[in-house]
Amino acid sequence: MTQPDSTTGAGADETRTDTGEVYLVVRNDEEQYSIWRADREVPAGWHPEGTRGSRQECLDRIDVVWTDMRPLSLRRRLAGADV
């Protein structure tokens, strides 16, 4: 699944300094998180989570709230399984 991070890709330089751009934390219906530049329209299927700030502030927020990387549909299916 493609995450809508508008600034990075695989192998992005994690040591970049903040550019002063404002980002949003966005979440899709599967409760997967990403960041998106605030000056761009949020892509279809993604919704602002409520956090707005620097790139690092948004990434820090995701670290706190996205503790289970499994998509919501998988978690629901496993919760109903007799394991």
Wavefront OBJ file of the C-alpha trace (Angstrom):
o trace
v 0.000 0.000 0.000
v 1.335 3.428 -0.828
v 1.593 5.796 2.114
v 0.942 9.451 1.232
v 4.147 10.854 2.732
v 4.697 13.735 0.338
v 8.317 14.323 1.277
v 10.120 11.043 1.708
v 10.575 7.714 0.100
v 12.564 4.607 0.748
v 16.047 5.491 1.879
v 15.193 9.091 2.757
v 17.806 10.972 4.730
v 16.625 10.827 8.337
v 19.107 13.533 9.433
v 17.567 16.383 7.418
v 16.830 19.515 9.380
v 13.283 20.824 9.582
v 12.485 23.148 6.681
v 9.766 25.089 8.479
v 7.016 23.403 6.471
v 3.826 22.476 8.297
v 2.542 18.915 8.171
v -0.557 17.012 9.212
v -0.824 13.532 10.650
v -3.271 11.638 8.447
v -4.965 8.277 8.979
v -6.802 5.981 6.608
v -9.784 3.721 7.258
v -7.415 0.854 8.104
v -5.976 3.039 10.902
v -2.615 3.389 9.182
v -0.820 6.693 9.718
v 1.343 8.960 7.613
v 2.259 12.628 7.281
v 1.143 15.054 4.613
v 2.104 18.639 3.904
v -0.560 20.966 5.267
v -0.566 23.107 2.124
v -1.686 20.166 -0.027
v -5.071 18.536 -0.324
v -5.250 15.314 1.685
v -5.532 12.383 -0.746
v -8.714 10.351 -1.068
v -9.029 7.712 1.600
v -6.962 9.642 4.150
v -8.268 11.941 6.901
v -6.533 14.475 9.151
v -5.985 12.956 12.605
v -5.814 16.347 14.308
v -2.079 16.861 14.758
v -0.426 19.723 12.900
v 3.210 20.759 13.217
v 6.729 20.217 11.983
v 7.652 17.026 10.184
v 9.370 15.716 13.315
v 6.453 16.636 15.591
v 4.107 14.711 13.313
v 6.427 11.700 13.138
v 6.734 11.760 16.931
v 2.927 11.762 17.230
v 2.698 8.742 14.921
v 5.238 6.911 17.099
v 2.915 7.424 20.075
v -0.437 6.524 18.484
v 0.432 3.848 15.900
v 1.425 0.987 18.170
v -0.038 -1.870 16.124
v 1.077 -1.804 12.497
v -1.488 -4.373 11.380
v -4.376 -2.987 9.297
v -7.676 -2.682 11.172
v -9.346 -5.324 9.001
v -6.677 -7.884 9.951
v -6.922 -7.063 13.654
v -10.695 -7.490 13.511
v -10.399 -10.780 11.635
v -7.836 -12.133 14.121
v -9.912 -10.970 17.091
v -12.815 -13.088 15.812
v -10.683 -16.170 15.075
v -10.582 -19.130 17.437
v -6.850 -19.303 17.956
l 1 2 3 4 5 6 7 8 9 10 11 12 13 14 15 16 17 18 19 20 21 22 23 24 25 26 27 28 29 30 31 32 33 34 35 36 37 38 39 40 41 42 43 44 45 46 47 48 49 50 51 52 53 54 55 56 57 58 59 60 61 62 63 64 65 66 67 68 69 70 71 72 73 74 75 76 77 78 79 80 81 82 83
